[in-house]
Amino acid sequence: MKDNEFKEGFETPNTPKSKQLVRMLSFRVVPAYFREIEKVADKKNVTVSKLIRTYIKEGMKRDNAIDSQEDKDFRVE
């Protein structure tokens, strides 16, 4: 597949936000683990969501699963 070709069902960079599909990952965490995650997030003064997204991104960078361009595109905000 060429860089400018996209698989059917996936958005192009020009697809309006209203037409883009939301891709979401959800998982369950036992309450004891969640409390510990909350403590770390509080110490870092970030939300639990941002902490988890940051850890995912850092892990992907460490494992060389994303390159420098994808790193820029993978916003954690």
N, C-alpha and C positions, 0 to 999 in steps of 0.2 A: 504494500500500500504506500502510495506517495504521501509526502507530508501534507499536501493540500487536499487529500481525499479523506473522507470521514465515513465510518461505518454507518449503515442505515440505523436510525434511531438515536444517534448521538448528535449533539448540537455542534454547529460550526462556531467559530469565534464571533461571527456576525449575527447569530441567532438572538432575537430579542429575549430579555430576561423573562418576560411573560410566557414565552414558548419553551423555555428550558425546563427540563425535568429536574426535580430535586432528588439528588442521590443522598441517602442518609444511612448512616450506620448506627445501629442501636445495640446495646448489650446490657446485660444485667450484672450488677455488682452487689454482693452481699452487704448488708448495712455496716458491718464492722470495717470492711475495706473502704466503703464510701466515706466513712468518718475519717479514716486515715488520709484518704485522698483530699478531703476537705481541709484537713489540718495543713497539708503541704501547700495547697492553693492559698489558704489564708496567710501562711508565712511568706509566700511569694507575692501576695497581694494581687492575685488574679482569680478569675472564675475557675471552677472545676472544668468546665468545657474548654476554656483556653489552655489550661494545664495539660489536659489530655491531648488536644490537637498539637500542642508543642512537643509533647513526648513522642507522638506518632511521627511528626515531621523529623525530629532529631534521629529517631530510629531508622527512618527511611534513608536519611543522609548517611548515617553511619554504615548502613548495609549497601550503600551505593545503588539504592533503588530509584533515586531521582538524581538528575544531573543539575548543573547550575541554573539552566533556564527553567526547568521544572521547579527548582527550589524557589525561584523568584515568583513563579505562578502560584505556588502553594502558600497562600497567605493564611496566617494564624489569627489575625486581628480579633 
